[in-house]
Every structure is written in C-alpha cells, then in structure tokens.
Amino acid sequence: MDVNILSSATLIYAVLRHTDTMAFFIKYRCLFLIFAQGRGYVEYMSRPLVGL
C-alpha cells in the first residue's frame, strides 16, 4: 500500500474522529443521499400507476 495514501487516510480519519460536527454532517449527508435515491426510485416505479 502506498504510504502517501495511508497517511492521507489516517489524517482524514483522525480529523473526522475528533470533529463531531463534521462526522455528523457526513453521516447526515449520506443518509440524505440514500433517502433521496430511494424516494426517487419509488416515485419512478409508481409513476406509471399514478399517471394513468
């Protein structure tokens, strides 16, 4: 494994671990993206049924 990538990953992990706000923002954003994709998928699947 490349040392540069490893050190970058370690640095990012340390920053995220010690920054609760940043970790919360990333978790919330991931959940929001998953929710948005799921909602878009449901709307796409149900569109033919609703749009008749």
N, C-alpha and C positions, 0 to 999 in steps of 0.2 A: 504494500500500500504506500502511496506517495506520502511523504512526511508533510508536505505543504497542505494537502487535503486534510490529513489527520489533524494538524494543528488548527486549521480553519474550523473544522467540525467541533473540536474541543472548545475553541473560543466561543463559537456560536452557542454551544450547549451551556457553557458557563454563564454567558450573558442572559440566556433565556431562563436558566435555573434561578438566577438571582434577581430577575426582573419580573415580578408577579404580573405587573400590568401588561408587559409585552407578551408573556405566556398566555394570559387571559385573552388578549386581543387575537393572538394567533389561533387559539382554540375556538374562540367565538367565530372567527372568520371561516375556519374550516367547517364548523357546524353550519354556518350560514350558507356556505357554498354547497354543502351536501343537501341541505334543506331546499335550496333554490333549484338544484338539479332534479331532485326528487319531485318537487312540485311541478316543474316544467314537464317532466316525464309523464306525470299523472294527467296534466292538462292535455298533453299531446295525445295520450292514449284515449282519453274520454272525449276529445273534440268531435270525432265522427258521431258519437252517440248524442252529444248535446246539440250539434249543429244540423240535425236532420230537419 
